[in-house]
């Protein structure tokens, strides 16, 4: 799978800017009406549930984007398992700035930590097998880079980052080309002729027979879509040396172990990014630290 580990600060800031415009573009009328501009204090970001942390540096960038004079200190790094009561980070400075940034900062932190936590559960369920847990392109529009980062923090790997990141011939590609009287061998030959040199070709199939046909036609990776573990096992057993297999569709925490034990190399799970529950994390002002400057 691809290593999409490089996310630039510029890319993160573009995402943060959109979120801040959405939430604070018209100001923070509550804090502006109530909180003295010169009130200083300290707040702690604290875990309220068990999970895997992801996005703490993003949270810091949100705070500093709102007010560069804030002091942000990370106490627990991304990728760490956290428990209720763990103090994740602290922020000190103008209270009105902390409150203005709070919701956007927590939205990122809770969402990304939820993805990392769910990913870690899938990785744990397949421990001891040769299968790798990967994500999909079923991501929140605009948040793909961050969501795929969170998957890595949970111990998973990334599938394609975008449509230019790899070749995956899906059912609708095949349907369109079969209408032109092309068989699987023709389809893969056309792909290899026109694709960037050296790029692996993956083909989605829905039966053991289609899996064998795709492998024999020259596919590098065969995606086994919505197959039972027994069907996956039969398909894996028929793959020539060097052809990898990917299980996809209908995989959940109850059956992922059986899928992994079928012998597939990769298990892709859209739920990692589109169905992860936000992890409960809060920001708490420390009253004893408050003072007017």
N, C-alpha and C positions, 0 to 999 in steps of 0.2 A: 504494500500500500504506500501511497505518497506520504512524504514527510512535509507537511504544510506548517511547520513549526514557527516560521518566521512571520510575525505580525509586527509591522512598524508602528511607532508611536503616532505617526501621521494618520495611519489607517484607524487606529483606536480613537484618536481625537475627532475624526470626522463622524464616527458613530456617536460619540459622546455629545458633540455639538448638536446633532439632530435631536437627541433625547432632551438636552437642556432647553433648546428652543421650544420644544413641545410642552415642557413642564413649567419653565420659568420665563418664557419669552415675554409674558405680560407682567412680570414681577411676581413677588410673593407678598400679597396684600396683607395677609395675616401677620407674618413676622414683621413686616415694615410698620404695621400699625401698633404692634405690641413690644417689640424687642429693641432696647436702646442700641444704636449703632456702635457704641463704644463698650458694650458688654462683652467681656472675654470669659472663656471657660474651656473646659475639656470634656470630650465625650468618648465613650468606649463602644466599639463595635463588638457585639457579643453573640455567640452561637446560642440558639434556643432549641436546637435539634441536633441529632447525630447525623453526620454525613461527611462528605469530602469537599474541602474548600476549593473554590475556583473564582477568580476575578478580583482578588484583593488589590492587585495593582491597578486594575481598572477603576475600582472604587476610589483609590487615592487620586487618580488622574481626574475623576469627576470633581472631587473636593477642591483640588488645586486649580481646576479650570474655573470654578466659581469664584475662588479667592486664592490667589497665589501666596498670600501671606499666611495661610493656614499651615500648621505643622502636622504632618501625617507620619505615624510610626507603625510599621507592620510588626506584629508580634508572632504571627503564625503564617508560614508561606503557603502558596497554592499547592495543591496535591496532598495536603495533610488531612488526616481524618480528625474531625473535630467533634466535640461532645457538648451537651448543654452546659452553659456556664463558662465555656472557654472564651477568653478575651482574645479577639482576633487582631485588633488594631486600635490605636487611639488617634484622635485628632484634636488639636488645640488651636484656639484663636477666636475670632469674632463669632459669637454665637449665632448671629443673624445669618452669616454665611454658611455655617454648619447646617442650620435648619433648611436653608434654601436648597442645599445640595442633597439633603437626606434621602428623599424619595427616589431620585434618579440613581443615586449611589447604591441604595439597597436593592432597587429593581435589578440592576446588573448583577450584584453580588448574590442575591437569592436565586436568580434564574440560572446563572452559570454554575453555582454550587449544586443546584438541583440536578443539572445535567451530569456533572462529575460524579455525584452520588449514585444516580441510576446506572451510569456506565460502570462504576466500581462493583455494583451488585451483579451485573452481567458477567464481568470479568471474573468475579469470585465464583459464580456458578459454573464456569468452564475451566476452572483451575485444574491443572494436571492433564489437560488435553492439548492437542496441537493447534486448536482453532484460535484465530485472532478475532476479537470483537472490533467491528468498525462501524462508523456512522454512515449516513447517506446525505443526499442533497435536500432532504425534507427538513429544511431549516427555516427559522423566522426571517422573512425578507429583511436584508440589511444587517443581520446579526451573524451571518454564517461564519465569518472569521473567528468571532469570539466563541460561538457555540462549538465549533470544531476544536478550538483550544481547550474548552472545558472537557470535551470527550477525552482528550489526551491526559488531562489532569486526573481523570478517573481511571486511567490505565488502558483506555482503548486506543485505536488507531483511526486515521482518517482515510475514507474512500475518496472519491473525486471531489476536489474543491469547487470545480465548475465544469462546464461542458467542454472546455478546451484542455482539461486535465487528464483525459483518458478516453478510450473508446469502449463504449458499452452498447452493443447492438441489442435493442429491446424488441418486445413483441410487435410494436407498431412499425419499427424499421423493417422487420422481417415481413410483415403483412404487406407493406407497401411494395417491397421488392419482389415478393412472390407473385404479386399481381402483374409484374413485368416478366413473369415466367423464369425467375431466377431461383435456383436451389441454394441450399446452405453453402455448398462449396463455391458457387458463383459469388455469393454475398461476401464471404470472407476473402476471397481472392480480390474482389473489387475494393474491399476495405483496405487490404494490405497494400494494394497498388497506389491508393490515393491518400493514405494516412501518413502522418509524420514518421520518418524512418525510426525503427526501433521501438515504437509504441506498441504495447501489448494490446491484444484484441480480446475483449470479453463478450460473451454471447449469453443472453438470457434464454433459458429453456424451461419447459413445464413438465417434461416426462423423461424417463430414463432413456427412451429411444432417441429423443431429441438431443439429449446430453451426449450420447455416443456419436450421433451424426455431427454435432458441432465440433467435437474433439477430432473426429476423423477428417473434418473439413479444414482443420488447421487453427482452431481457436486456442488461445493461450490460457484463458480462464473461462470456465463454464459456470454460469450462475444458475443454481437450482431453485426455481421460483415456486414457493408454496408446495413443496414436496414433503411427504412424511419422512421421519427419520429412516424408515426402512427403504424407501425409495432413494433417499440420499445415499445410503450405504451401497445400494446396488449400482447407482451411478458412479460413485467414487471407485468402486471395484473395477469398473470398465474403462476408467480413464487411462490413456497412455502415459508413460513416464514424462514428467515435465509439464503436464497439463494440471493446473490448479482448479479447485472447485470452491464455489461460494454459495452458502445457504442464505436465502432471502425470502421474506414474505411469511407472515404468520408466526414469527419467532417471538416468544415471550419468556418471562422468567421461569415459567413452569416447564417449558419444553426446550429451552436453550441447551441444557446439559445433554439431552438426547440428540439434538442436532450436532453438537460438538463431537459426541462419541461416534457419530456416523463416519467420521474421518475427513470431513470437509476442512479446507484450509482457512476459510474466512467465513464469518457470520456477520452479515450487515443488518442493522436494526434502526429503522427510521424513528422508533419511539425514543431513542436516546435524546434526540433534539426536539421532536415535535410533541412529546407527551410527558416530559420530565416534570415532576412536581417541584415547585420552588422550595428551597430549604429555608427554614425559619431562622432568620438572622435579624438582629435589631441594633439600633443605635440609641444609647442612653447618655443623656447629659449628666455630668457629675455635679450636683448642686454645690458641694463644698468648694468647688474650684471657681465659682462665678465671682467676677469682680468688674467694677467699672474702671476703665483706663483713664 
